[in-house]
């Protein structure tokens, strides 16, 4: 918060004001998200929700199973928790300003525009536009106590997956009429989309992205309230003071790790036992139950992981290890979009056309190597500049004035 002529003036947070643990967690989230997302640069979106690719063997099967159980869903939740914390932090800083709500809405408008551009020009799986919509709910609920936000967030999250489980039961009791025909049509659409992504030029692939994006818009009815639910949990973590003062709340984080991790792991393993690669996907009752349990397990497993990482941050060795991820976390928006640009240029027809060539293990290795390069590049960039390029532009458009880009002499 900056002071201007005696009145409170909103502005971007300087490096000295940042919370190191959150930057490290954001970097870890980016790594996990790319490990999951990379599969969908070589797999058609018509198969989204179908679990692991069927027919895998050897190291590809082992890697796909590990990603499905320990990574998929968890790092999306972690990224969402951190967005919720960031939005809550901004709203807290905005309370003293008459322009607070206006600035917040402008920030969301820019995020929404970036998300749509990302989806249509680079990768259909964008989450930013859904975050921008969900954050409107956080603005409406900002007056609630942290405990009330937690209760509503958990109720939305569990309620949505309870509805999904109920839907699976309904499918078992009343089979979907015409399911084989719908499945056959989905398979044909997937094959056609894969051919475009593998061999098409930029124009053809952009048109396919637009078709796939319109198809996935129906997911927004689930994704937006789910993101809001996790935002509210993140807001509670921040506003309750826990994530800001981990040392002062050590018993809480120990309890959260001890209870949430086993609960999340049991639910996730139950999901994997039911189905980890049924090609019928949403048309198969067993997979609907498996997908619902997988989602239910993601939040407690992520909260348990956050607790362990927060406790590790209190030790010199743990902090040193986690600090490796922090530069990428400080440039999370730039790095998230850059991951999509790099992957699209490698796997799509208008780039190196590597669609479908690497196995699951090769795709994950590629994601890890790209992320390590991003960490190195982010460290180099932040030694010279205060913000990542898109973070700088986002702040400029949000606050209506251009923040200084270069570091001050002697700044870290």
ABEGO torsion letter per residue (X at the ends): XBBBGGBBBBBBBBAAABBAAAAAAAAAAAAAAAAAAAAAAABBAAABGAEBBBGBBEAAAAAAAAAAAAABGAAAAAAAAAAAAAAAAAAAAAAABAAAAAAAAAAAAAAAAAAAAAAAAABAABAAAAAAAAAAAAAAAAABBAAAAAAAAAAAAAAAAAAAAAAAAAAAABBBBGAAAAAAAAAAAAAAAAAAAAABBAAAAAAAAAAAAAAAAAAAAAAAAAAAAAAAAAAAAAAAGAAABAAAAAAAAAAAAAAAAAAAAAAAAAAAAABAABAAEAABAAAAAAAAAAAAAAAAAAAAAAAAAAAAAABAAAAAAAAAAAAAAAAAAAAAAAAAAAAAAAABAABAGABGABBAAAAAAAAAAAAAAAAAAAAAAAAABABBAAAAAAAAAAAGBBBBABBBBGBX
